[in-house]
Amino acid sequence: MTTVPSRPSPVLPPGVSLLRVDGAPPEIRRVLVARLGGHPAPTITAVTRAITTTV
């Protein structure tokens, strides 16, 4: 069990259910991206940008 934003609900696998929680305090969500050092490949930059702008 975990909390997730409603945005990914259309792509959840069969058998996974989302339940709305009302009245709880707002959550602070963080995303941590770890990668190898050096200049990132364009694909790494694109994925990092995608996940940090949708959270």
FENSUL-V78310 format. One record per backbone hydrogen bond with DSSP energy under -1.0 kcal/mol. CO is the residue of the C=O (numbers start at 1). NH is the residue of the N-H. If there is no record, write none. Layout:
# FENSUL-V78310
co:nh
CO:NH
CO:NH
This chain:
# FENSUL-V78310
co:nh
6:9
8:11
9:12
13:16
41:45
42:46
43:47
44:48
45:49
46:50
47:51
48:52
49:53
